[in-house]
Amino acid sequence: MTSIFRTAMGADFERLHPQLQRRFSVGLASGEACTGRGVMDRIWHGRGWVKPFLALGGTRHILVPRQGRNVPFTIENVPYTDTFGRESVTFVRTFDLPGRACRFDAQMVLGPQGDHVLDYLGTHQHLASDLHFCAEPDGSLLIRSGEHRFREGPVDVRVPELIGGQAEVRESFDESAGCFRIRVRVVNRYVGPLFGYEGSFAASYADVGVVGVRPGLRPVREEARA
């Protein structure tokens, strides 16, 4: 048994920097949870018309509806078994913006074919996206999103490219600074950049059997459909 990320990447996983290998080995097999704490140098938005959509998403912890610089940041990666018996890993990001913190929640499970990761977004997992992981020549990790789907009750539809966004995440380990660096961009192919953030963080690890899954990390509703 191995982590969902190692399974999805196969031999490519071994090309990641050792610190990234450890971070993405978080899972039920390793028994480790990971918490990253640092600062986002910048959280940005695209053109003004995207703000109402980000604000709506923010009500369910999908994307971040506010901008900022030098924002304290926490990411919590904790493995657990979800309602449907699947190994799931939390990707709960908290941005400590002035006045009120904002969260961007995701839960990741292994895709049905084992060759990609399925990313459920938000408190109610209304949005799901296929994620494809690959190692870059310098040992960094590149994650690109694929198809997006919206699920609510009997509704199960593909999100059209006209209104959807493609995410690109680059995560690396900076040897000289001893920290992880991350850059996230969400872009619509027709209207351009929608949202993103970039910064750095340090990681610490804990025995998930001891710390467990704290209240509020798991979603309010879990989605069975892949």
C-alpha positions as CSV (number, residue, x, y, z in Angstrom):
1,M,0.0,0.0,0.0
2,T,1.3,3.5,-0.9
3,S,0.1,7.1,-1.0
4,I,-2.5,8.0,-3.6
5,F,0.0,10.5,-5.1
6,R,2.7,7.9,-5.5
7,T,0.2,5.5,-7.1
8,A,-1.0,8.1,-9.6
9,M,2.5,9.2,-10.6
10,G,4.1,5.7,-10.8
11,A,7.8,5.8,-11.4
12,D,7.7,9.5,-12.1
13,F,7.3,10.0,-8.3
14,E,10.9,9.0,-7.8
15,R,12.0,12.0,-9.8
16,L,10.6,14.5,-7.3
17,H,12.9,16.2,-4.8
18,P,13.1,14.1,-1.6
19,Q,11.3,16.7,0.4
20,L,8.4,16.7,-2.1
21,Q,8.4,12.9,-2.0
22,R,7.9,12.9,1.7
23,R,5.2,15.6,1.6
24,F,3.3,13.7,-1.0
25,S,3.7,10.4,0.8
26,V,1.2,11.6,3.4
27,G,-1.4,8.9,3.6
28,L,-2.9,6.1,5.6
29,A,0.1,3.8,4.7
30,S,2.7,6.3,6.0
31,G,0.5,7.2,9.0
32,E,1.6,10.8,8.6
33,A,-0.2,14.1,8.4
34,C,1.5,17.3,7.2
35,T,0.9,20.9,8.1
36,G,2.5,23.7,6.1
37,R,2.8,27.2,7.6
38,G,4.2,30.2,5.8
39,V,3.3,33.4,3.9
40,M,1.7,34.0,0.5
41,D,3.6,36.9,-1.1
42,R,0.6,37.6,-3.2
43,I,-3.0,36.6,-3.7
44,W,-4.4,38.0,-6.9
45,H,-7.6,38.1,-9.0
46,G,-8.3,38.6,-12.7
47,R,-10.6,41.3,-14.1
48,G,-13.3,42.9,-12.0
49,W,-16.1,40.8,-13.4
50,V,-14.7,37.6,-11.8
51,K,-15.1,38.9,-8.3
52,P,-18.8,38.0,-7.9
53,F,-18.1,34.4,-8.9
54,L,-15.2,34.2,-6.4
55,A,-17.4,35.7,-3.7
56,L,-20.0,33.0,-4.4
57,G,-17.4,30.3,-4.4
58,G,-16.0,31.7,-1.1
59,T,-19.3,30.8,0.7
60,R,-18.4,27.2,0.2
61,H,-14.7,27.5,0.6
62,I,-14.0,27.3,-3.1
63,L,-11.2,29.7,-4.2
64,V,-10.5,32.9,-2.3
65,P,-12.7,36.0,-2.8
66,R,-10.1,38.5,-1.5
67,Q,-6.7,39.7,-2.6
68,G,-3.7,40.5,-0.4
69,R,0.1,40.6,0.0
70,N,2.2,39.0,2.7
71,V,-0.7,36.9,3.9
72,P,0.0,34.2,6.6
73,F,-0.9,30.8,5.3
74,T,-1.6,27.3,6.5
75,I,-2.2,24.1,4.6
76,E,-3.4,21.0,6.3
77,N,-2.9,17.6,4.6
78,V,-4.5,14.9,6.7
79,P,-5.4,11.4,5.5
80,Y,-8.6,9.6,6.5
81,T,-11.1,7.1,5.2
82,D,-14.2,8.8,3.8
83,T,-17.8,7.8,4.0
84,F,-17.5,5.5,0.9
85,G,-14.4,3.7,2.2
86,R,-11.9,5.6,0.0
87,E,-8.6,7.0,1.2
88,S,-8.9,10.7,1.2
89,V,-6.3,13.5,1.9
90,T,-7.4,17.0,3.0
91,F,-6.0,20.0,1.2
92,V,-7.4,22.7,3.5
93,R,-5.8,26.1,2.9
94,T,-6.3,29.0,5.3
95,F,-5.4,32.5,4.3
96,D,-5.2,34.8,7.3
97,L,-6.4,38.0,5.6
98,P,-7.0,41.1,7.7
99,G,-10.4,41.0,9.4
100,R,-11.4,37.5,8.4
101,A,-9.5,34.4,7.4
102,C,-10.5,32.7,4.1
103,R,-10.4,29.0,3.4
104,F,-9.9,27.1,0.2
105,D,-10.9,23.4,0.8
106,A,-10.2,20.3,-1.2
107,Q,-10.3,16.6,-0.5
108,M,-8.3,14.3,-2.8
109,V,-8.9,10.6,-3.6
110,L,-7.3,8.3,-6.2
111,G,-9.2,8.3,-9.5
112,P,-11.0,5.0,-10.5
113,Q,-8.3,4.0,-12.9
114,G,-5.5,4.8,-10.5
115,D,-3.7,7.0,-13.0
116,H,-4.8,10.4,-11.7
117,V,-6.1,12.1,-8.5
118,L,-9.7,13.3,-8.2
119,D,-10.0,16.6,-6.4
120,Y,-13.3,17.4,-4.7
121,L,-13.6,21.2,-4.0
122,G,-15.5,23.0,-1.2
123,T,-17.4,22.2,1.9
124,H,-20.1,20.2,0.0
125,Q,-17.9,18.7,-2.8
126,H,-20.1,20.2,-5.5
127,L,-17.2,20.5,-7.9
128,A,-14.8,17.8,-8.9
129,S,-11.7,18.0,-11.1
130,D,-9.3,15.5,-12.5
131,L,-5.7,16.3,-11.5
132,H,-2.6,15.1,-13.3
133,F,0.7,15.1,-11.5
134,C,4.2,15.1,-13.1
135,A,7.8,15.6,-12.0
136,E,9.7,18.4,-13.7
137,P,13.4,18.1,-14.6
138,D,14.5,20.1,-11.5
139,G,12.6,17.8,-9.1
140,S,9.6,20.2,-8.7
141,L,6.0,19.1,-9.0
142,L,3.6,20.3,-11.7
143,I,-0.1,19.6,-11.2
144,R,-2.6,20.4,-14.0
145,S,-6.4,20.1,-13.7
146,G,-8.5,18.4,-16.4
147,E,-12.2,18.1,-16.7
148,H,-14.5,19.8,-14.1
149,R,-17.8,18.4,-13.1
150,F,-20.7,19.9,-11.0
151,R,-22.8,17.6,-8.8
152,E,-25.9,18.6,-6.7
153,G,-28.5,16.0,-6.0
154,P,-29.4,14.3,-9.3
155,V,-27.5,16.9,-11.3
156,D,-24.2,15.7,-12.7
157,V,-22.9,17.9,-15.5
158,R,-19.5,18.8,-17.1
159,V,-18.6,22.5,-16.5
160,P,-18.2,24.1,-20.0
161,E,-14.8,25.6,-20.8
162,L,-16.5,28.9,-21.4
163,I,-17.1,29.4,-17.7
164,G,-14.6,26.9,-16.2
165,G,-10.9,27.5,-15.2
166,Q,-7.8,25.4,-15.7
167,A,-5.6,25.2,-12.7
168,E,-1.8,24.9,-12.7
169,V,0.1,24.3,-9.5
170,R,3.9,24.3,-9.3
171,E,5.5,23.2,-6.0
172,S,9.2,23.0,-5.3
173,F,11.7,22.8,-2.5
174,D,14.2,25.6,-2.0
175,E,17.3,24.1,-0.6
176,S,19.0,27.4,0.3
177,A,15.9,28.7,2.2
178,G,14.8,25.3,3.6
179,C,11.2,25.8,2.5
180,F,8.6,24.8,0.0
181,R,7.6,27.3,-2.7
182,I,4.3,27.2,-4.4
183,R,2.6,29.1,-7.3
184,V,-1.0,28.6,-8.3
185,R,-2.8,30.0,-11.4
186,V,-6.3,29.4,-12.5
187,V,-7.0,30.5,-16.1
188,N,-10.0,30.5,-18.4
189,R,-8.9,29.8,-21.9
190,Y,-11.2,32.5,-23.3
191,V,-10.9,35.4,-20.9
192,G,-7.5,34.8,-19.3
193,P,-6.3,34.7,-15.6
194,L,-9.0,34.3,-12.9
195,F,-7.2,33.8,-9.6
196,G,-3.9,32.7,-8.1
197,Y,-1.4,32.9,-5.3
198,E,2.3,32.4,-4.7
199,G,4.5,32.1,-1.7
200,S,6.4,29.8,0.6
201,F,5.9,27.6,3.6
202,A,7.7,25.1,6.0
203,A,6.3,21.7,6.7
204,S,5.9,19.7,9.9
205,Y,4.7,16.1,10.2
206,A,2.7,14.3,12.8
207,D,1.4,10.8,13.5
208,V,-2.2,10.9,12.2
209,G,-3.1,8.1,14.6
210,V,-2.3,10.5,17.5
211,V,-3.5,13.9,16.1
212,G,-6.5,12.5,14.2
213,V,-8.7,14.7,11.9
214,R,-9.6,17.8,13.7
215,P,-13.2,19.0,13.6
216,G,-13.9,21.1,10.5
217,L,-11.4,19.5,8.2
218,R,-13.8,17.0,6.6
219,P,-16.4,18.4,4.3
220,V,-20.1,18.8,5.3
221,R,-21.1,16.5,2.5
222,E,-19.1,13.8,0.6
223,E,-19.7,12.9,-3.0
224,A,-19.5,9.3,-4.2
225,R,-19.5,10.0,-7.9
226,A,-16.1,10.0,-9.6
